Amino acid sequence: MSLLKNVGTIGSLTMVSRVAGMAREMIFSRVLGANDVTDAWFQAFIIPNVFRRLFAEGAFSAAFVPMFSKRLHGDGGIEEARSFSADVLSVLLPVLIALAAVFEMAMPGIIWLLAEKPMDAENFPLAVDFARIMFPYIVLVSLVTLFTGMLNSVSRFAPGASFPIILNLVLITALLVGERWMATGASLEQVTYGIAWAVTVAGVMQLIWLYIWVRVEGFEVKLRLPRLTPEVKRLCIIALPAAIGGGAYQINTLVQLYFLNQLDSGAVSYMNYADRLNQLPLGIIGIALSTAILPTLSKFVGGDNKEGADRIQTDAIELAMLLTLPAAVALAICAAPFVTMIFQGGRFEMADAAITGEVLAMLVLGLPAYVLVKVLVPNFYARADTKTPVYAAFLSLAIFIALNIAFLDELGVRGVALASVIGAWLNTAFLYGVLVHRGHYKAPPALFLRLFRQLIAAAAMGAALWYARDLLTGFYASGLFERLFALAVLVVGAVIVYFAVAFAIGAIDRTRIAKLTKKKAHE
């Protein structure tokens, strides 16, 4: 199956999920706003959400999929694959339950550690309660990830890419019900408790969804007594550093929370709303490409086909930057208008939108780096090297912490975003430098020329947006249809200008794109 088709399947469903997530945040901002209670909710939600991104978006699959596929397509066939998955489940489930129990008991200490200054006496218990309610979601989504890995092994990407949509739909429903509940006299705290319970309910529904698809594909899921077989041990050894290395951005999110808690009320909420827009292209492009190229890269590396491995890595970088560069430029230039159109209203005031826009404009400067990390890390996983991404992650994390200490007092929440951007670019540079040093991959000159042309096209698009942005100022905080009109004009105009210029100056090679669409292009 072609790279573009796999990316298209994963990316389109991820886009639906991200759009639903943005709709969720729109409703959240209007119903609950940005205040101490929402800060407590977001702080609690970040903990299971980070684990979800660490495991569900590549780390566990990076270890599980090759091992499961080897058995599925080997002499043992489906029976050996079933046995392996049952062994993994027998160890994974009790470990997850024990982990959840420990975290539930230790939650007050965890929340306290993530807040450098003491939280308000009323909000600290809220954050602890919210986190305890939502933490079982980690157990559920980890099992979902196991099933997703099984399905990805047979190139069934759609169910695994679609399950996050369920979470967003359930939370949207809970928010709409909560809004009506508040109209009848319910307090803000009562509504947020209900939304916290909705997270765990969504996890149950996601697990049922993936279980149905696993059975449709002919796999059986059996529970047995835990057996720590040599293969399960090997899986654990590979998966743990893969989670750390591939999830540098998510590790930074937890550390980021510590610094945000040192700032005034609303800082956690501002970063959350800004990151929601930043995550839209990151999820659609970076995660889709990372998931799609790993099986093919592994095959080429295993077959000692360096030419094939280099080709797919180059294609992935070119395709990633073709879509990411314009997204980053557009979000940077139109940060305030986008935030105002999407989030402003109800309890989320214009002042909140202005601050969130400034944070977004800073945060998206690192968007190409975040995507490149996702695209480069599979090159290490394909060689069973999960240690190097860990080194890169810790280097990025150390720099992130140092820059936060330097920027926090003067730049506030904007300084946290800037520190994240610099750390992401250094992470990217480290990973690429190691690939070049070891002779695993070196970008050809033609790729750099293509990226330079993409930058020119993105700059032309940015100039057009800069002009159009001011012409539409009166629409941003108006009614729904006015906002939709302004959003459509900016987005459609940006797409037309970017791709018109890109085709005109050769930033897009039509012949190369055609090859990417062919089924045998990378086989």
Salt bridges, closest charged atoms under 4 A:
GLU25 OE2 - ARG24 NH2 2.68
GLU25 OE2 - ARG276 NH2 3.98
GLU57 OE2 - ARG18 NH2 3.41
GLU57 OE2 - ARG52 NH1 3.67
GLU79 OE2 - ARG82 NH1 2.86
ASP87 OD1 - ARG224 NH1 2.58
ASP87 OD1 - ARG227 NH2 2.84
GLU217 OE2 - ARG156 NE 2.88
GLU220 OE1 - LYS222 NZ 3.74
GLU231 OE1 - ARG71 NH2 2.40
ASP275 OD2 - ARG53 NH1 3.95
ASP310 OD2 - LYS306 NZ 2.74
ASP315 OD1 - ARG512 NH2 2.60
ASP315 OD2 - HIS522 NE2 3.19
GLU318 OE2 - ARG450 NE 3.57
GLU318 OE1 - ARG512 NE 3.27
GLU358 OE1 - ARG414 NE 2.33
ASP385 OD2 - ARG438 NH1 2.77
ASP470 OD1 - ARG469 NE 3.50
ASP509 OD2 - ARG450 NH2 3.28
GLU523 OE1 - LYS520 NZ 3.21
